[in-house]
Amino acid sequence: MLEKFLCRQEKYATKKILCLFFLVYLIFPLYLLPQILPEGRPLDLHLYYTPTQADTLIASYGVENRLAYIKGLITIDMVYPLFYSLFLSLLLTFFIARSYAKHHKMQYVRVLPFFIMLVDIIENICIILMLLEFPRAIEILALVSGLITLVKWLFIAIIFVILCYAVIHFYLHRSDIEASNNNAC
């Protein structure tokens, strides 16, 4: 099943589709997300936060901002992780599928962005629960949420390091790759 998924990814990892994904991606941080995020710094944009910091931030948002933040987290910020995970996965596929043999271990790295998606959605759920429970602070929920946020950013950093490596590897071995072309599905 995973092999079929990876093979299907290769069919969609074209320059045209990646350019389209990039252009649509820009709509999220430039237009959609600023409309849903609370004034001040949203929890999910912190690298990490303690329960005390979370409570202070949530209190600073005010009632209207908290409600708007909940609405945004439930709608746009649940779609965003799916979209950027697909985009990152296709971007990784573009370089990795063309740089490594079909059964090379590096091929499986292409599914890592979907772990970010899962972690991001769990983070959103935790933040929604904290916002809904305010002013009652649930310390364990805030602690878990802060840790999940940290894990999300660590995964994102790891993916970008792997992506940089894959791009460099692709361009350094381009002539070898074109000569062997052993990755066709």
N, C-alpha and C positions, 0 to 999 in steps of 0.2 A: 504494500500500500504506500509506504513512504517513497519507494522507488518510482511509482507512478506519479506521485505528487511532485517529486523533484523533476521528473521528465516533463510534466505539464508546465512547470515553472519555466523551463528552458524555452518552451514555445512562446511564452509571453514576455520573456526578458529580451525585448528588442529595443533599439534606440528610440523608435517612435513611441512605444508604450512607456518607456522610462521618461521621455520628455513630457508626455501627457501627464503621467503621475506627478512629475516634479511641478508642473504648472498648477495642477489641482491641489497639490500639497501646499503650495504657497498661500492658497485661499485660507487654510486653517490658521497659521500663525499671524497672517497679516490682516485677516478680516473676521473670521468666525470666533476664534478664541478670545481676542480682546473684548468682544461683545459679551461673553459669558463669564469672564473672570472677574472676581470682586476687585473693588478699588483696594489698593495696597497689594501686597504680594501674596498670591494664592499658595496654599499649602503644597500643592503638587509641583510647584516650580522651585521649592526649596530642595537642597541636596538631602537634608535631614532636619528633623525638628523633634524636640522633646515634647512630652505631654503639656508642660507648662507653656512652652512657646506656641503649641497648637491652640491651647485655650485662649491665650492672649490674642493671637491672630484672629481666631473665630469671633471673639468678642469685639474686635476692632472693625469687623466688616459691617456691623449693624444689621437690622432685620431684613431690609430690602436687599442688600448685597448677599446676605446668606441665602435668601430664597432664590435669587437670580443664580447664584453659584450652584445650588442644588439642581435647579432646572438645567443649567449648562452642563453639569457633570452627567446628568441622566441622559441628555440628548447628544450634543455635539462631542463632548469628551468621552463618550462611549464609542462613537464612530471613529474618532481620531486615531486611537491605538490600532484599530483594524487597518485603517488606511496607511499609516506610516509603517506598520509591520509588513504589509504587502509590498510597499514601495522599497523598503530596505531589503526585504527578501529577494525581490526581483533584481535589485541593484547588485546584491551579492551574487546572485545567480548569473547575471550578465558576465561578471569577471571570473568567478570560480568555475562555472561550467565550461568556459572556454580555456581555462588554464590548467585544469587537473583532469586526470583520467576519470572515467565514469564512476568507478568504484573506489576512488581515493577517499580517505576519511574526511578530507576538507569539504567534500560535497555536502556532508551533513550539517555543516556550519550554516548552510542556507536557511535552516529552519529556526535558528536562534531568535530572529526578530519576533517570532510568534510567542516566545517566552516573555519578551518585553510586553507584548500585547496583554498576555494573561496577568502579569504583575501589575500593569497599569490599570487594568479593569478592577482588580482587587483593591488597588490603592484608591480608585474612584469610589468604590463601594464603602470603604472605610471612612473616607472623607465625608461622603453623604451621610453616613450614620452619625458621625461626630456633629455635623451641622444640624441634623434633625434632633439630636439629643440636647443641643445647647439650650440652656445654660448648664445643664448637668454634664459634667466632665467625666468621661469614662477613661480613666488613666491607661488601662491595658489596651484599649482600642487605639488611643492616641500613640502609645508606644509601638504597637504593631504597625500602625499606619506610617509612622516616621521611619521604621525599619524597612517597610515595603517601598517607600519612596526612595530610600537609599539604594536598595537592591535594583530598583528600576533604573536609576542613574548609572549604577555600576554596569548593568547589562548594556545600556546605551553606549557607555564608554568602550566597553569590550567590543561591541559590534563595530564601532567606528574604527577602532584599532585594526580589527580583522579586515574591514573594508579597505582601509589604507594599504594594508599588507597585500590584499588580493589585487588591488589596482596596480601596485608596484610590481608584483609578481607577473601579472598579465602583460604589462609593457616590457618587462625585462626578458620574458620568454615568448614574446609574440611570434617570432620567426619559427621557433621550435613547435609552437602550438599549431600554426598554420600548416607546417609540414606534416605533422602527424594527424591532426584533426580526428581524434579518437573519441569524441564526446557525443556523437550523434545518438539520438534516442530512436 
